[in-house]
Structure formats: structure tokens, C-alpha cells
Amino acid sequence: MNYTLNLSILRKSALAVALASVATIAHAQAPDYKKVHQKAVLVDTHNDVLISILEGNDISKDLRGKTHSDLSRFKEGGVDVQFFSVWSDETGDYKYAMLQIDTLKAVVDRNPKHMLFATNYKDIEKAVEHGKMASMIGVEGGHMIDSDLKKLENLYNAGARYMTLTWNNSTPWATSAADETSGKIPESKKGLTKFGKQVVRRMNQLGMMVDLSHVGEKTFWDAMATTRKPVLVSHSCVHSIAPVPRNLKDDQIKAIAKNGGVIQLNFFSGFLDPEFDKRNKQFRDKHKVETDSLRALNWPGSNIAEFMRQKYPNEVEQVRPPLSILFDHLDYIVKLVGVDYVGMGSDFDGVTSTPRQLDGVDDFPVITKELLARGYSEEDVYKIMGGNALRVLKANEKK
């Protein structure tokens, strides 16, 4: 699904530049990646720093060494629109989701010069115009609606603009990729139930993007047959390169493009590089006594990973894949279906390893630099860094 944007309905801002898919940019020499990055409206559809905030971290302060994200680094990285993930494992519920949303709103209220709580495209325009980060909500895991459509509506009314139908755990109405591939669920129990299809239809009606990261293949195809709006895959990669259950196979990628949706690439090393787990296991085995002692002290996994990174920087660096692996996934999608269907869904602060040169949200400019070096046009960059995700957001909004 391609589109032509009527520029007369947009003010001439960086946002207009990012979405003007018919613009031609002439230049006599290679573009300055920093200027291109500054013009782009960068949309990251998945960041888990809310959990860290709930644990007591203040993103208005310098959190280097503790998190991938803080306000200063968001600014440095040129992040214009950030979807903050409302996440829990299978024990979480609606109340915990609402607590996280309220927490983000409180953070925005404390930092009005830097953040604007956004629920629609017009809010994003306003944020970009005033140099603030549009702060949005994505719910990661349909279990947090407690199988209740009213709670789904309440989450939407509180600001949630996408929901991942499952996390790694299944819900009573949708099966996850982890469960569908475990061998524990019979074929007849896979996919969306009648209620699950009601969830998808209600999300369409509300204007909440249907997020298909984490879902099983049967759930994926059931959702694609049910939705009447473009889907979001907020943080996933390519199965043909890294064959993990939650990555997308070629027929799924083609179906998303036909639907007009978008695939936002996850930065987790294990979803990008099929050899990462082997290297990581070798490192873990070598330092097992030390990491076990930290776990016994109830250290979070992210803190253990950061401690080991600082203590054994050369070893950790060799475990991480090169930056090029991210672009292998991006190039694959572009060659298969085109440049209109891929973007960024980092999973920063939700993962323990990322490719080299991607140490935090301040490193997004290196992606623009590499895209230009690989021959992508400035207009391609604007689409990949945010325009494609904004298109899907707008297509899902209530008319």
C-alpha cells in the first residue's frame, strides 16, 4: 500500500520532510548524515525503559551505565517519537499496565520542556514543532486486558496506541510464537479464538494498531485475515537470517507489505545474529561462577550484563555482532517488498545485547550514516527512520 501525501495539509516542518514520499532532494555531493538525521523524524516503536523508571531510575538524569536511555541521550540521538513499552511477564495484568501508563504521564509532567504525551499524529506535529519528544504508549502483551474488551478500551483511552496481541506467553484468546513452537499446543488450539478476533476488530475501531511481534504463525495469519487496517510489527526481525520463532518468515513479510503495515527492526543480538547464542554461551560458561553470585544477590539481568561489559569489555565486544547485521535484515526486507515497510523498533532497555556501535538511544545517528553509505537516498532514510511508522499510525487513527 503506497500513498501520496498532500503537502498542503501539513505545515512545512521536519515532519513534512519525513513524510513527503514524492519529494526529490538534489545535492551536488554526498549528504551530511548528521543533517539528514536531524531532518528525519525518528520514530522508535519499542523501548522498555519504563520498567527501569518503576525500579527508581530517573531518566531526567544521566543514566549511562544503568540504562540504554535517558532524556539527554534521547535528544542526542534525535529521537522525535518514542513508544514506551508497557510490559510485564505473564503475571502482569490491567492494573499493572495502568500503573506504567500513569508513571509515564508523571515523567512527562515533570519534564515539560523535553517531552509531550502524544496520542495522535497532530500531537506528534506539535511535539516536533516545539523540539520535544512525542512520548507514546504501546502495550506489550494482550494478557494485560484480562480478556475484557472494556479494559482494552480503557487502555486506549489512557493513551495506548498499539497492543502486542501476545508476549512470549499466550493468552486465552491468542497463541504466542514461543508456545506455538514448543510442541505443547495442539494445532486445533493455535491462533485467535472468536474473542481474539473481536479484540482485533475492536482495536481497528478504536484506532489502536494491532502489533504482531511475538505472536505465533497461526495467530499472525488469523489476525491478518481479521484486521481491516495496516498492522504494526513493533520489534521483530527476519527469520531467513536468524531463525528464531518470533522472527518473520518471507510469506509473513510479504503479507505485511500487502496489508500496508510496517516491520520495525529489533536490535537484540539474538534476534539478528544466528551465531550470537553460541558466542554468548561460551562467555557465560567462562564466567558462570561470577554471574551466578550476582543473580544470588538479586541483581537484574540488565545490571549483570552492564557489570560484565565494564569488567570484560574486550570479551563482551567480541560476543556482540557487528553493526552490519542489522542492515542485513533491513536490506533483506527492502529487497523482498520495498523500502516502505521497514523501520526501527530498538527494544532498548529490554535487551541485554545489541550490535556494536549501538550502545544506547544516542547512537541512532550511526544508522542514518550507514544507510547513506549503503546507497539509500535521503528520502529512503526519512521513510525508514520514521515515515513508514507514521504512515501506519495515521492509517489506524479514527477518521
Number of C-alpha atoms within 10 A of each C-alpha: 11 11 11 9 14 11 13 8 8 14 12 11 13 16 24 21 20 25 25 19 19 12 11 10 8 8 7 5 6 8 15 11 20 14 11 18 23 16 19 28 30 30 27 28 29 28 27 22 23 22 19 17 16 13 9 9 17 14 20 15 11 15 16 13 14 16 23 25 25 22 21 16 22 22 16 14 20 22 26 25 26 23 23 25 30 26 24 18 13 16 9 15 17 18 13 15 22 20 13 22 24 14 16 22 20 12 19 18 14 12 15 12 12 20 23 25 24 23 20 19 15 11 16 24 22 16 21 19 14 13 15 22 28 26 22 26 28 27 31 27 30 27 26 29 23 16 17 13 15 11 16 23 17 14 24 21 12 15 22 27 26 29 30 24 31 28 26 20 21 24 21 15 22 29 30 29 27 19 17 24 15 10 9 8 12 8 10 6 14 21 25 25 16 10 15 23 20 16 26 25 18 16 23 21 15 17 21 27 29 27 30 30 29 29 31 29 23 19 26 25 16 19 25 20 11 17 20 14 24 24 27 26 29 34 28 25 31 26 20 13 18 20 17 19 20 25 27 27 16 16 10 17 24 18 15 23 24 14 18 21 29 28 32 30 28 30 25 24 26 23 25 28 21 16 14 20 15 12 15 19 13 13 15 15 11 11 12 13 10 13 19 14 11 16 13 8 9 10 14 10 14 18 16 18 18 19 16 17 16 12 11 11 12 10 13 19 16 14 22 22 23 17 18 13 17 23 17 15 22 24 16 15 22 14 9 14 17 13 21 24 30 29 29 27 25 27 26 24 22 21 19 17 25 26 21 17 15 20 17 20 25 20 17 24 23 17 21 25 18 15 20 19 13 11 9 15 15 23 21 18 26 26 28 29 27 26 29 27 30 23 22 19 24 16 17 25 18 11 7
